[in-house]
Every structure is written in C-alpha cells, then in structure tokens.
Amino acid sequence: MNGIRTSAVARLSVAAMTACLLGAGSSAAVAAPSLPPTADEAGSWGDTKKWDDGLTVTTWKPTKFTPSNTAAGHEAENQAVKWRIKVHNGTDEPFDAVLMSVYVKSGEDGESCPRIFDSAKKLDFGIEGSVSPDANAAAEFAFDIPRGQLHKVDLEVVLGLDHDGQHWEGKVK
C-alpha cells in the first residue's frame, strides 16, 4: 500500500510543479476544481463525453470482480468494481496521459473509494504515455466500493490540469 501512496504523491507533486511552471511568468490562473455535476450533466455508463478541444472519453458499464490475493487496495467487506475507459485524441497534438486521473465516490455522502491495483488481473496504472492525434488508448480502472453503496456510484475522469472532470453516475449491478 505504501507504494500506491508514493505513486499518488508523486503524481500530485508533478501536477503541482506543472501548475507552478505553467503559471510562471504569466497572469493565467489555474482553474479551480469543477463542482459536482447536476443529474442532467452526469453521463450514464457507456456514454461518451467530449471536451471542447476534441478529447473524448468513453466508459464501459462497471463490472464486479474478485481481486487476486496479491491485489492492493481491496478490503474483503467491500465489492471490487472495474471500468474500461477509452480516451480518443481528436486534437492535433499528442495527449500526455500522465496527469489523467480517475476517481470514484459512492453512496449518499459521496464517500471516496480507494483504487485497486492488481497486476495479476492487469489492473495497474491505467493509460500511460501519450495518445497520438486521432488515436485511442484504453485501460481498466478498479475501485473498492462498500457493498451498501453500490446503488449510487459516481465515476469521474480528469484529463489533466487544464480539463474539468467529467462524471458518469449510476448503480453497479
């Protein structure tokens, strides 16, 4: 688990340094985090969401699964759930996926759910590297969700510092 925390801290450090560098010498402010979506704005499982610059993300329906005995981030009393997520780069420049983040919240209070890493099930670090213009990249992302909160789950994908998060909501069956 310590390696996972270290990885998360490293990604946040890179994000903070990038924000500082992008802001250095300019008066441009880094955008504030977006507010949670209203019911009309959130997508359903399987929907494709598009950002203004041409990047799109499609999520598949969530799937319950049993993690391997070497998985990190799973507690036996919770349900392991995974989503396949595809990014399409509809821009003219390569998309650097290093700052892409995926989050899950569940239940009425929007409790944050930990990510599951399970190399035996090919659930590692998600989309790595960059995505060329007019190309796709996909990976599976897994989370540990309390069984009593599967009726209300919010999946959020953030493509980097200059992209607001997009949300998909629904039940995990």
ZAZAMAR-421287 format. One line per field, with one value per atom (N, C-alpha, C, CB): residue number from 1; atom name; chain; x, y, z; residue in one letter. Coordinates in nm, 3 decimals, decimal comma. Glycine has a CB too. Layout:
BEGIN
num: c(NUM ...) $
atome: c(CA ...) $
chaine: c(A ...) $
X: c(X ...) $
Y: c(Y ...) $
Z: c(Z ...) $
residu: c(A ...) $
END
This chain:
BEGIN
num: c(1 1 1 1 2 2 2 2 3 3 3 3 4 4 4 4 5 5 5 5 6 6 6 6 7 7 7 7 8 8 8 8 9 9 9 9 10 10 10 10 11 11 11 11 12 12 12 12 13 13 13 13 14 14 14 14 15 15 15 15 16 16 16 16 17 17 17 17 18 18 18 18 19 19 19 19 20 20 20 20 21 21 21 21 22 22 22 22 23 23 23 23 24 24 24 24 25 25 25 25 26 26 26 26 27 27 27 27 28 28 28 28 29 29 29 29 30 30 30 30 31 31 31 31 32 32 32 32 33 33 33 33 34 34 34 34 35 35 35 35 36 36 36 36 37 37 37 37 38 38 38 38 39 39 39 39 40 40 40 40 41 41 41 41 42 42 42 42 43 43 43 43 44 44 44 44 45 45 45 45 46 46 46 46 47 47 47 47 48 48 48 48 49 49 49 49 50 50 50 50 51 51 51 51 52 52 52 52 53 53 53 53 54 54 54 54 55 55 55 55 56 56 56 56 57 57 57 57 58 58 58 58 59 59 59 59 60 60 60 60 61 61 61 61 62 62 62 62 63 63 63 63 64 64 64 64 65 65 65 65 66 66 66 66 67 67 67 67 68 68 68 68 69 69 69 69 70 70 70 70 71 71 71 71 72 72 72 72 73 73 73 73 74 74 74 74 75 75 75 75 76 76 76 76 77 77 77 77 78 78 78 78 79 79 79 79 80 80 80 80 81 81 81 81 82 82 82 82 83 83 83 83 84 84 84 84 85 85 85 85 86 86 86 86 87 87 87 87 88 88 88 88 89 89 89 89 90 90 90 90 91 91 91 91 92 92 92 92 93 93 93 93 94 94 94 94 95 95 95 95 96 96 96 96 97 97 97 97 98 98 98 98 99 99 99 99 100 100 100 100 101 101 101 101 102 102 102 102 103 103 103 103 104 104 104 104 105 105 105 105 106 106 106 106 107 107 107 107 108 108 108 108 109 109 109 109 110 110 110 110 111 111 111 111 112 112 112 112 113 113 113 113 114 114 114 114 115 115 115 115 116 116 116 116 117 117 117 117 118 118 118 118 119 119 119 119 120 120 120 120 121 121 121 121 122 122 122 122 123 123 123 123 124 124 124 124 125 125 125 125 126 126 126 126 127 127 127 127 128 128 128 128 129 129 129 129 130 130 130 130 131 131 131 131 132 132 132 132 133 133 133 133 134 134 134 134 135 135 135 135 136 136 136 136 137 137 137 137 138 138 138 138 139 139 139 139 140 140 140 140 141 141 141 141 142 142 142 142 143 143 143 143 144 144 144 144 145 145 145 145 146 146 146 146 147 147 147 147 148 148 148 148 149 149 149 149 150 150 150 150 151 151 151 151 152 152 152 152 153 153 153 153 154 154 154 154 155 155 155 155 156 156 156 156 157 157 157 157 158 158 158 158 159 159 159 159 160 160 160 160 161 161 161 161 162 162 162 162 163 163 163 163 164 164 164 164 165 165 165 165 166 166 166 166 167 167 167 167 168 168 168 168 169 169 169 169 170 170 170 170 171 171 171 171 172 172 172 172 173 173 173 173) $
atome: c(N CA C CB N CA C CB N CA C CB N CA C CB N CA C CB N CA C CB N CA C CB N CA C CB N CA C CB N CA C CB N CA C CB N CA C CB N CA C CB N CA C CB N CA C CB N CA C CB N CA C CB N CA C CB N CA C CB N CA C CB N CA C CB N CA C CB N CA C CB N CA C CB N CA C CB N CA C CB N CA C CB N CA C CB N CA C CB N CA C CB N CA C CB N CA C CB N CA C CB N CA C CB N CA C CB N CA C CB N CA C CB N CA C CB N CA C CB N CA C CB N CA C CB N CA C CB N CA C CB N CA C CB N CA C CB N CA C CB N CA C CB N CA C CB N CA C CB N CA C CB N CA C CB N CA C CB N CA C CB N CA C CB N CA C CB N CA C CB N CA C CB N CA C CB N CA C CB N CA C CB N CA C CB N CA C CB N CA C CB N CA C CB N CA C CB N CA C CB N CA C CB N CA C CB N CA C CB N CA C CB N CA C CB N CA C CB N CA C CB N CA C CB N CA C CB N CA C CB N CA C CB N CA C CB N CA C CB N CA C CB N CA C CB N CA C CB N CA C CB N CA C CB N CA C CB N CA C CB N CA C CB N CA C CB N CA C CB N CA C CB N CA C CB N CA C CB N CA C CB N CA C CB N CA C CB N CA C CB N CA C CB N CA C CB N CA C CB N CA C CB N CA C CB N CA C CB N CA C CB N CA C CB N CA C CB N CA C CB N CA C CB N CA C CB N CA C CB N CA C CB N CA C CB N CA C CB N CA C CB N CA C CB N CA C CB N CA C CB N CA C CB N CA C CB N CA C CB N CA C CB N CA C CB N CA C CB N CA C CB N CA C CB N CA C CB N CA C CB N CA C CB N CA C CB N CA C CB N CA C CB N CA C CB N CA C CB N CA C CB N CA C CB N CA C CB N CA C CB N CA C CB N CA C CB N CA C CB N CA C CB N CA C CB N CA C CB N CA C CB N CA C CB N CA C CB N CA C CB N CA C CB N CA C CB N CA C CB N CA C CB N CA C CB N CA C CB N CA C CB N CA C CB N CA C CB N CA C CB N CA C CB N CA C CB N CA C CB N CA C CB N CA C CB N CA C CB N CA C CB N CA C CB N CA C CB N CA C CB N CA C CB N CA C CB N CA C CB N CA C CB N CA C CB N CA C CB N CA C CB) $
chaine: c(A A A A A A A A A A A A A A A A A A A A A A A A A A A A A A A A A A A A A A A A A A A A A A A A A A A A A A A A A A A A A A A A A A A A A A A A A A A A A A A A A A A A A A A A A A A A A A A A A A A A A A A A A A A A A A A A A A A A A A A A A A A A A A A A A A A A A A A A A A A A A A A A A A A A A A A A A A A A A A A A A A A A A A A A A A A A A A A A A A A A A A A A A A A A A A A A A A A A A A A A A A A A A A A A A A A A A A A A A A A A A A A A A A A A A A A A A A A A A A A A A A A A A A A A A A A A A A A A A A A A A A A A A A A A A A A A A A A A A A A A A A A A A A A A A A A A A A A A A A A A A A A A A A A A A A A A A A A A A A A A A A A A A A A A A A A A A A A A A A A A A A A A A A A A A A A A A A A A A A A A A A A A A A A A A A A A A A A A A A A A A A A A A A A A A A A A A A A A A A A A A A A A A A A A A A A A A A A A A A A A A A A A A A A A A A A A A A A A A A A A A A A A A A A A A A A A A A A A A A A A A A A A A A A A A A A A A A A A A A A A A A A A A A A A A A A A A A A A A A A A A A A A A A A A A A A A A A A A A A A A A A A A A A A A A A A A A A A A A A A A A A A A A A A A A A A A A A A A A A A A A A A A A A A A A A A A A A A A A A A A A A A A A A A A A A A A A A A A A A A A A A A A A A A A A A A A A A A A A A A A A A A A A A A A A A A A A A A A A A A A A A A A A A A A A A A A A A A A A A A A A A A A A A A A A A A A A A A A A A A A A A A A A A A A A A A A) $
X: c(0,082 0,000 0,087 -0,094 0,202 0,290 0,335 0,410 0,359 0,398 0,288 0,436 0,163 0,050 0,043 -0,083 0,059 0,056 0,172 0,064 0,288 0,404 0,376 0,529 0,313 0,280 0,182 0,220 0,081 -0,017 0,049 -0,132 0,137 0,208 0,296 0,293 0,361 0,447 0,366 0,522 0,247 0,163 0,115 0,043 0,076 0,032 0,146 -0,027 0,266 0,383 0,409 0,507 0,401 0,420 0,313 0,417 0,189 0,079 0,104 -0,056 0,149 0,175 0,291 0,207 0,397 0,511 0,471 0,629 0,390 0,344 0,260 0,264 0,172 0,089 0,175 -0,011 0,278 0,368 0,442 0,469 0,493 0,566 0,476 0,630 0,352 0,260 0,223 0,134 0,218 0,181 0,298 0,120 0,421 0,539 0,546 0,667 0,558 0,575 0,446 0,676 0,333 0,207 0,106 0,154 0,003 -0,101 -0,217 -0,151 -0,202 -0,309 -0,321 -0,283 -0,442 -0,466 -0,502 -0,579 -0,465 -0,503 -0,651 -0,415 -0,728 -0,872 -0,901 -0,938 -1,004 -1,049 -1,116 -1,145 -1,113 -1,179 -1,327 -1,164 -1,378 -1,517 -1,610 -1,545 -1,730 -1,831 -1,889 -1,942 -1,944 -2,006 -2,117 -2,062 -2,139 -2,240 -2,381 -2,223 -2,474 -2,615 -2,657 -2,705 -2,775 -2,823 -2,828 -2,961 -2,857 -2,866 -2,730 -2,938 -2,622 -2,490 -2,412 -2,411 -2,438 -2,363 -2,410 -2,379 -2,315 -2,348 -2,385 -2,233 -2,432 -2,461 -2,349 -2,600 -2,340 -2,238 -2,250 -2,252 -2,139 -2,136 -2,139 -2,251 -2,171 -2,174 -2,033 -2,248 -2,026 -1,902 -1,916 -1,870 -1,815 -1,812 -1,701 -1,790 -1,725 -1,628 -1,590 -1,686 -1,461 -1,411 -1,404 -1,271 -1,400 -1,401 -1,283 -1,401 -1,170 -1,052 -1,050 -0,927 -1,150 -1,157 -1,124 -1,066 -1,080 -1,057 -1,192 -0,966 -1,206 -1,329 -1,292 -1,415 -1,385 -1,370 -1,499 -1,334 -1,485 -1,598 -1,575 -1,617 -1,679 -1,671 -1,761 -1,709 -1,715 -1,800 -1,880 -1,714 -1,978 -2,053 -1,958 -2,172 -1,980 -1,893 -1,916 -1,918 -1,809 -1,813 -1,760 -1,732 -1,835 -1,786 -1,684 -1,903 -1,582 -1,483 -1,421 -1,373 -1,349 -1,277 -1,129 -1,304 -1,069 -0,926 -0,842 -0,886 -0,720 -0,627 -0,579 -0,506 -0,511 -0,461 -0,342 -0,422 -0,292 -0,181 -0,227 -0,076 -0,358 -0,412 -0,389 -0,562 -0,370 -0,358 -0,478 -0,224 -0,532 -0,642 -0,780 -0,642 -0,788 -0,918 -0,935 -0,932 -1,052 -1,091 -1,201 -1,139 -1,196 -1,289 -1,436 -1,258 -1,468 -1,608 -1,663 -1,623 -1,578 -1,618 -1,631 -1,519 -1,689 -1,703 -1,600 -1,847 -1,521 -1,427 -1,504 -1,308 -1,486 -1,557 -1,456 -1,676 -1,469 -1,377 -1,455 -1,276 -1,395 -1,448 -1,340 -1,494 -1,379 -1,288 -1,313 -1,314 -1,206 -1,213 -1,126 -1,169 -1,185 -1,112 -1,103 -1,182 -0,984 -0,960 -0,936 -0,838 -1,006 -0,979 -0,924 -1,108 -0,809 -0,746 -0,790 -0,591 -0,887 -0,935 -0,869 -1,083 -0,750 -0,677 -0,565 -0,619 -0,492 -0,378 -0,246 -0,368 -0,247 -0,126 -0,136 -0,101 -0,023 -0,029 -0,087 0,112 -0,167 -0,223 -0,139 -0,373 -0,082 0,000 -0,090 0,106 -0,101 -0,193 -0,137 -0,231 -0,016 0,046 -0,036 0,187 -0,107 -0,186 -0,334 -0,175 -0,370 -0,508 -0,536 -0,532 -0,650 -0,689 -0,831 -0,677 -0,857 -0,991 -1,026 -0,998 -1,146 -1,192 -1,330 -1,196 -1,360 -1,494 -1,539 -1,496 -1,664 -1,730 -1,859 -1,758 -1,903 -2,021 -2,111 -1,981 -2,237 -2,334 -2,387 -2,272 -2,479 -2,544 -2,446 -2,656 -2,342 -2,245 -2,127 -2,194 -2,123 -2,012 -1,879 -2,002 -1,877 -1,755 -1,652 -1,787 -1,529 -1,422 -1,387 -1,298 -1,370 -1,337 -1,193 -1,434 -1,119 -0,978 -0,965 -0,904 -0,861 -0,831 -0,767 -0,738 -0,798 -0,740 -0,633 -0,849 -0,515 -0,408 -0,388 -0,274 -0,396 -0,389 -0,320 -0,531 -0,188 -0,113 -0,150 0,038 -0,194 -0,235 -0,359 -0,263 -0,439 -0,560 -0,541 -0,680 -0,415 -0,380 -0,448 -0,418 -0,459 -0,515 -0,401 -0,633 -0,323 -0,205 -0,228 -0,085 -0,156 -0,158 -0,244 -0,020 -0,322 -0,412 -0,343 -0,471 -0,383 -0,327 -0,195 -0,428 -0,090 0,042 0,094 0,141 0,190 0,249 0,157 0,283 0,162 0,078 -0,008 0,164 -0,111 -0,203 -0,186 -0,354 -0,151 -0,129 -0,259 -0,067 -0,248 -0,369 -0,446 -0,333 -0,577 -0,669 -0,644 -0,657 -0,598 -0,574 -0,648 -0,422 -0,655 -0,723 -0,624 -0,841 -0,659 -0,589 -0,694 -0,470 -0,684 -0,783 -0,715 -0,890 -0,779 -0,730 -0,847 -0,611 -0,827 -0,926 -0,879 -0,951 -0,975 -0,951 -1,044 -0,974 -0,991 -1,070 -1,073 -1,015 -1,187 -1,207 -1,276 -1,289 -1,257 -1,313 -1,431 -1,206 -1,552 -1,674 -1,748 -1,766 -1,788 -1,868 -1,994 -1,905 -2,023 -2,136 -2,269 -2,147 -2,288 -2,412 -2,426 -2,425 -2,324 -2,326 -2,324 -2,208 -2,346 -2,343 -2,462 -2,340 -2,561 -2,681 -2,656 -2,795 -2,550 -2,520 -2,368 -2,580 -2,320 -2,176 -2,147 -2,119 -2,046 -2,004 -1,860 -2,016 -1,840 -1,707 -1,668 -1,705 -1,550 -1,501 -1,369 -1,485 -1,358 -1,232 -1,185 -1,250 -1,062 -0,999 -0,879 -0,956 -0,873 -0,767 -0,643 -0,820 -0,638 -0,520 -0,558 -0,438 -0,458 -0,480 -0,569 -0,349 -0,570 -0,647 -0,779 -0,564 -0,824 -0,951 -1,037 -0,927 -1,160 -1,252 -1,286 -1,380 -1,321 -1,362 -1,497 -1,365 -1,515 -1,643 -1,691 -1,630 -1,823 -1,880 -1,976 -1,952 -1,977 -2,074 -2,132 -2,009 -2,265 -2,329 -2,423 -2,405 -2,438 -2,534 -2,518 -2,521 -2,590 -2,582 -2,483 -2,722 -2,422 -2,338 -2,420 -2,200 -2,449 -2,534 -2,452 -2,635) $
Y: c(-0,119 0,000 0,125 0,000 0,120 0,235 0,278 0,206 0,182 0,214 0,288 0,088 0,253 0,320 0,465 0,248 0,485 0,622 0,703 0,621 0,641 0,709 0,749 0,619 0,659 0,690 0,806 0,567 0,805 0,914 1,046 0,882 1,042 1,163 1,213 1,137 1,120 1,160 1,226 1,037 1,169 1,230 1,368 1,140 1,382 1,513 1,613 1,502 1,569 1,658 1,706 1,586 1,614 1,652 1,752 1,528 1,728 1,820 1,958 1,764 1,962 2,091 2,164 2,070 2,091 2,154 2,204 2,055 2,127 2,169 2,295 2,056 2,299 2,418 2,540 2,396 2,523 2,635 2,680 2,596 2,585 2,619 2,685 2,495 2,635 2,696 2,837 2,611 2,860 2,991 3,088 2,979 3,037 3,122 3,218 3,037 3,344 3,443 3,476 3,396 3,430 3,466 3,502 3,351 3,569 3,606 3,508 3,747 3,398 3,299 3,223 3,201 3,210 3,136 2,991 3,202 2,902 2,763 2,751 2,668 2,680 2,668 2,598 2,592 2,646 2,582 2,450 2,675 2,356 2,228 2,251 2,134 2,167 2,183 2,134 2,109 2,192 2,148 2,016 2,254 1,936 1,811 1,839 1,734 1,747 1,771 1,761 1,672 1,825 1,804 1,674 1,926 1,626 1,500 1,506 1,465 1,625 1,639 1,637 1,766 1,674 1,684 1,553 1,790 1,469 1,344 1,245 1,285 1,169 1,068 0,937 1,048 0,846 0,709 0,618 0,661 0,501 0,404 0,381 0,271 0,384 0,362 0,489 0,278 0,602 0,730 0,779 0,836 0,858 0,924 1,072 0,904 1,127 1,270 1,336 1,292 1,459 1,530 1,663 1,553 1,692 1,821 1,913 1,808 2,043 2,141 2,127 2,280 2,075 2,066 1,942 2,068 1,854 1,736 1,603 1,755 1,607 1,483 1,424 1,507 1,292 1,226 1,108 1,179 1,077 0,961 0,882 1,005 0,751 0,659 0,563 0,582 0,540 0,441 0,324 0,504 0,205 0,087 0,072 -0,042 -0,016 -0,046 -0,107 -0,141 -0,077 -0,134 -0,285 -0,066 -0,354 -0,499 -0,535 -0,570 -0,614 -0,666 -0,776 -0,721 -0,786 -0,891 -0,929 -0,846 -1,039 -1,084 -1,058 -1,236 -0,971 -0,943 -1,066 -0,826 -1,067 -1,175 -1,157 -1,177 -1,258 -1,248 -1,153 -1,387 -1,101 -1,005 -0,861 -1,043 -0,840 -0,706 -0,612 -0,714 -0,485 -0,381 -0,288 -0,301 -0,249 -0,154 -0,215 -0,077 -0,347 -0,414 -0,467 -0,528 -0,439 -0,494 -0,596 -0,380 -0,709 -0,821 -0,782 -0,932 -0,687 -0,649 -0,560 -0,576 -0,513 -0,426 -0,505 -0,312 -0,440 -0,500 -0,438 -0,482 -0,522 -0,475 -0,453 -0,578 -0,335 -0,298 -0,236 -0,199 -0,275 -0,217 -0,160 -0,322 -0,059 0,006 0,004 0,153 -0,018 0,004 0,147 -0,101 0,221 0,362 0,383 0,456 0,447 0,474 0,624 0,404 0,670 0,810 0,814 0,871 0,905 0,930 1,072 0,912 1,084 1,214 1,272 1,204 1,363 1,430 1,565 1,447 1,583 1,710 1,691 1,759 1,797 1,792 1,764 1,923 1,755 1,735 1,605 1,856 1,542 1,425 1,463 1,362 1,375 1,396 1,319 1,351 1,389 1,327 1,277 1,428 1,147 1,087 1,080 0,949 1,130 1,118 1,187 1,178 1,294 1,364 1,323 1,513 1,223 1,174 1,105 1,075 1,139 1,079 1,027 1,182 0,917 0,859 0,845 0,721 0,888 0,884 0,819 1,027 0,757 0,703 0,746 0,547 0,791 0,824 0,742 0,979 0,705 0,620 0,662 0,474 0,618 0,643 0,784 0,613 0,809 0,941 1,052 0,936 1,018 1,119 1,135 1,084 1,059 1,069 1,029 1,209 0,916 0,866 0,827 0,746 0,876 0,841 0,694 0,930 0,629 0,485 0,467 0,407 0,381 0,360 0,281 0,288 0,311 0,240 0,106 0,324 0,006 -0,127 -0,144 -0,238 -0,188 -0,222 -0,374 -0,144 -0,441 -0,586 -0,630 -0,650 -0,642 -0,675 -0,812 -0,669 -0,905 -1,037 -1,028 -1,130 -0,923 -0,902 -0,788 -0,872 -0,745 -0,637 -0,505 -0,676 -0,480 -0,355 -0,278 -0,381 -0,210 -0,142 0,009 -0,174 0,084 0,229 0,298 0,281 0,225 0,287 0,320 0,412 0,430 0,472 0,545 0,564 0,494 0,552 0,611 0,446 0,702 0,762 0,866 0,656 0,875 0,974 0,904 1,084 0,977 0,927 1,018 0,926 0,960 1,037 1,098 0,947 1,205 1,262 1,156 1,380 1,161 1,069 0,923 1,086 0,900 0,764 0,742 0,738 0,616 0,577 0,510 0,482 0,515 0,438 0,398 0,521 0,276 0,227 0,146 0,142 0,143 0,064 0,041 0,136 -0,055 -0,080 -0,017 -0,232 0,039 0,103 0,037 0,258 0,000 -0,072 0,004 -0,213 -0,007 0,061 -0,031 0,189 -0,004 -0,081 -0,004 -0,109 -0,055 0,018 -0,056 0,035 0,014 -0,051 -0,112 0,051 -0,237 -0,310 -0,237 -0,448 -0,168 -0,095 0,034 -0,066 0,069 0,196 0,175 0,281 0,054 0,025 0,085 -0,125 0,132 0,190 0,331 0,194 0,397 0,532 0,548 0,641 0,542 0,549 0,658 0,412 0,740 0,849 0,821 0,989 0,808 0,790 0,923 0,673 0,973 1,100 1,077 1,207 1,133 1,129 1,273 1,055 1,300 1,430 1,408 1,496 1,480 1,457 1,542 1,485 1,618 1,699 1,831 1,723 1,915 2,041 2,138 2,107 2,129 2,223 2,165 2,271 2,055 1,993 1,969 1,860 2,018 1,989 1,841 2,074 1,789 1,650 1,627 1,606 1,510 1,467 1,351 1,423 1,342 1,243 1,148 1,314 1,025 0,924 0,871 0,808 0,855 0,810 0,694 0,925 0,609 0,501 0,399 0,435 0,289 0,177 0,075 0,113 0,002 -0,111 -0,234 -0,114 -0,308 -0,428 -0,554 -0,436) $
Z: c(0,000 0,000 0,000 0,120 0,065 0,070 -0,068 0,157 -0,159 -0,295 -0,369 -0,370 -0,340 -0,403 -0,357 -0,372 -0,226 -0,174 -0,232 -0,020 -0,243 -0,300 -0,444 -0,293 -0,521 -0,660 -0,667 -0,730 -0,580 -0,579 -0,542 -0,482 -0,443 -0,401 -0,516 -0,274 -0,585 -0,697 -0,807 -0,753 -0,839 -0,944 -0,901 -0,975 -0,773 -0,726 -0,727 -0,585 -0,693 -0,696 -0,838 -0,640 -0,935 -1,075 -1,116 -1,168 -1,075 -1,108 -1,049 -1,058 -0,923 -0,858 -0,926 -0,710 -0,959 -1,026 -1,164 -1,039 -1,235 -1,368 -1,357 -1,436 -1,256 -1,237 -1,210 -1,122 -1,128 -1,099 -1,224 -0,990 -1,301 -1,422 -1,525 -1,481 -1,539 -1,635 -1,593 -1,649 -1,462 -1,413 -1,407 -1,277 -1,413 -1,403 -1,522 -1,395 -1,491 -1,596 -1,669 -1,695 -1,622 -1,687 -1,581 -1,776 -1,623 -1,529 -1,533 -1,559 -1,608 -1,618 -1,487 -1,735 -1,439 -1,316 -1,349 -1,234 -1,259 -1,274 -1,238 -1,185 -1,320 -1,299 -1,167 -1,414 -1,099 -0,976 -1,008 -0,897 -0,916 -0,941 -0,973 -0,820 -1,061 -1,100 -0,991 -1,230 -0,988 -0,893 -0,939 -0,879 -0,846 -0,888 -0,989 -0,766 -1,081 -1,184 -1,128 -1,298 -1,198 -1,165 -1,231 -1,211 -1,197 -1,253 -1,405 -1,197 -1,462 -1,607 -1,676 -1,642 -1,604 -1,664 -1,660 -1,595 -1,560 -1,547 -1,652 -1,406 -1,707 -1,805 -1,739 -1,901 -1,821 -1,777 -1,825 -1,830 -1,762 -1,804 -1,954 -1,727 -2,024 -2,168 -2,250 -2,207 -2,187 -2,259 -2,293 -2,176 -2,399 -2,437 -2,403 -2,589 -2,337 -2,303 -2,384 -2,148 -2,429 -2,513 -2,449 -2,654 -2,451 -2,407 -2,529 -2,337 -2,506 -2,615 -2,711 -2,558 -2,664 -2,750 -2,839 -2,665 -2,826 -2,912 -2,845 -3,026 -2,719 -2,646 -2,603 -2,521 -2,614 -2,569 -2,479 -2,690 -2,390 -2,301 -2,304 -2,155 -2,319 -2,313 -2,198 -2,447 -2,118 -2,011 -2,045 -1,874 -2,012 -2,025 -1,896 -2,054 -1,896 -1,774 -1,671 -1,804 -1,543 -1,440 -1,427 -1,305 -1,389 -1,372 -1,234 -1,483 -1,159 -1,033 -1,063 -0,943 -0,977 -0,996 -0,862 -1,095 -0,862 -0,744 -0,765 -0,715 -0,683 -0,697 -0,663 -0,607 -0,715 -0,682 -0,538 -0,779 -0,486 -0,348 -0,336 -0,297 -0,446 -0,442 -0,467 -0,544 -0,477 -0,505 -0,387 -0,537 -0,418 -0,316 -0,326 -0,332 -0,212 -0,210 -0,192 -0,335 -0,173 -0,157 -0,015 -0,258 0,041 0,171 0,148 0,270 0,217 0,194 0,207 0,290 0,294 0,314 0,201 0,447 0,114 0,003 -0,127 -0,014 -0,228 -0,360 -0,454 -0,416 -0,519 -0,621 -0,750 -0,642 -0,811 -0,933 -1,030 -0,903 -1,158 -1,257 -1,375 -1,307 -1,436 -1,556 -1,664 -1,527 -1,787 -1,900 -1,946 -2,019 -1,963 -2,001 -2,124 -1,883 -2,226 -2,350 -2,373 -2,471 -2,407 -2,444 -2,594 -2,365 -2,663 -2,805 -2,816 -2,894 -2,882 -2,901 -3,035 -2,893 -3,031 -3,151 -3,172 -3,144 -3,112 -3,129 -3,231 -2,993 -3,257 -3,350 -3,279 -3,426 -3,148 -3,069 -2,988 -2,976 -2,956 -2,868 -2,732 -2,851 -2,674 -2,541 -2,441 -2,536 -2,344 -2,241 -2,129 -2,186 -2,114 -2,018 -1,876 -2,063 -1,853 -1,721 -1,612 -1,724 -1,644 -1,543 -1,542 -1,564 -1,622 -1,622 -1,488 -1,741 -1,429 -1,301 -1,311 -1,187 -1,240 -1,234 -1,086 -1,309 -1,050 -0,912 -0,906 -0,851 -0,793 -0,769 -0,631 -0,782 -0,625 -0,499 -0,494 -0,486 -0,373 -0,364 -0,248 -0,348 -0,256 -0,150 -0,150 -0,018 -0,058 -0,049 -0,011 0,053 0,064 0,109 0,014 0,245 -0,094 -0,188 -0,130 -0,239 -0,061 0,003 -0,103 0,094 -0,090 -0,183 -0,168 -0,159 -0,282 -0,283 -0,327 -0,377 -0,258 -0,296 -0,425 -0,185 -0,496 -0,620 -0,588 -0,712 -0,668 -0,653 -0,760 -0,663 -0,718 -0,810 -0,801 -0,777 -0,916 -0,918 -1,047 -0,907 -1,041 -1,163 -1,218 -1,135 -1,132 -1,180 -1,269 -1,061 -1,252 -1,333 -1,434 -1,243 -1,452 -1,544 -1,508 -1,687 -1,378 -1,327 -1,262 -1,225 -1,346 -1,298 -1,291 -1,387 -1,370 -1,359 -1,462 -1,369 -1,538 -1,634 -1,764 -1,576 -1,824 -1,953 -1,926 -2,031 -1,986 -1,963 -2,094 -1,908 -2,083 -2,202 -2,263 -2,304 -2,395 -2,464 -2,568 -2,530 -2,612 -2,714 -2,836 -2,662 -2,949 -3,072 -3,122 -3,180 -3,202 -3,262 -3,341 -3,355 -3,331 -3,398 -3,361 -3,549 -3,238 -3,189 -3,058 -3,171 -3,018 -2,894 -2,799 -2,924 -2,671 -2,569 -2,466 -2,503 -2,416 -2,319 -2,211 -2,389 -2,095 -1,982 -1,887 -1,909 -1,797 -1,693 -1,563 -1,675 -1,489 -1,361 -1,260 -1,368 -1,143 -1,044 -0,911 -1,023 -0,842 -0,714 -0,616 -0,733 -0,488 -0,378 -0,320 -0,268 -0,342 -0,307 -0,196 -0,431 -0,089 0,015 -0,046 0,127 -0,011 -0,071 -0,054 -0,010 0,056 0,081 0,002 0,225 -0,077 -0,151 -0,302 -0,110 -0,348 -0,492 -0,567 -0,515 -0,493 -0,556 -0,611 -0,456 -0,565 -0,612 -0,623 -0,516 -0,748 -0,771 -0,875 -0,819 -0,848 -0,936 -0,979 -0,864 -1,109 -1,168 -1,232 -1,274 -1,199 -1,255 -1,326 -1,144 -1,446 -1,521 -1,541 -1,660 -1,501 -1,519 -1,610 -1,380 -1,721 -1,819 -1,797 -1,956 -1,692 -1,662 -1,600 -1,789 -1,578 -1,509 -1,585 -1,482 -1,717 -1,796 -1,847 -1,912 -1,788 -1,826 -1,702 -1,902 -1,703 -1,594 -1,594 -1,606 -1,479 -1,469 -1,534 -1,323 -1,591 -1,645 -1,558 -1,797 -1,538 -1,446 -1,517 -1,333 -1,468 -1,507 -1,375 -1,595 -1,369 -1,246 -1,274 -1,180 -1,175 -1,186 -1,076 -1,319 -1,092 -0,999 -1,054 -0,978 -0,962 -1,001 -0,974 -0,923 -1,082 -1,068 -1,065 -1,181) $
residu: c(M M M M N N N N G G G G I I I I R R R R T T T T S S S S A A A A V V V V A A A A R R R R L L L L S S S S V V V V A A A A A A A A M M M M T T T T A A A A C C C C L L L L L L L L G G G G A A A A G G G G S S S S S S S S A A A A A A A A V V V V A A A A A A A A P P P P S S S S L L L L P P P P P P P P T T T T A A A A D D D D E E E E A A A A G G G G S S S S W W W W G G G G D D D D T T T T K K K K K K K K W W W W D D D D D D D D G G G G L L L L T T T T V V V V T T T T T T T T W W W W K K K K P P P P T T T T K K K K F F F F T T T T P P P P S S S S N N N N T T T T A A A A A A A A G G G G H H H H E E E E A A A A E E E E N N N N Q Q Q Q A A A A V V V V K K K K W W W W R R R R I I I I K K K K V V V V H H H H N N N N G G G G T T T T D D D D E E E E P P P P F F F F D D D D A A A A V V V V L L L L M M M M S S S S V V V V Y Y Y Y V V V V K K K K S S S S G G G G E E E E D D D D G G G G E E E E S S S S C C C C P P P P R R R R I I I I F F F F D D D D S S S S A A A A K K K K K K K K L L L L D D D D F F F F G G G G I I I I E E E E G G G G S S S S V V V V S S S S P P P P D D D D A A A A N N N N A A A A A A A A A A A A E E E E F F F F A A A A F F F F D D D D I I I I P P P P R R R R G G G G Q Q Q Q L L L L H H H H K K K K V V V V D D D D L L L L E E E E V V V V V V V V L L L L G G G G L L L L D D D D H H H H D D D D G G G G Q Q Q Q H H H H W W W W E E E E G G G G K K K K V V V V K K K K) $
END
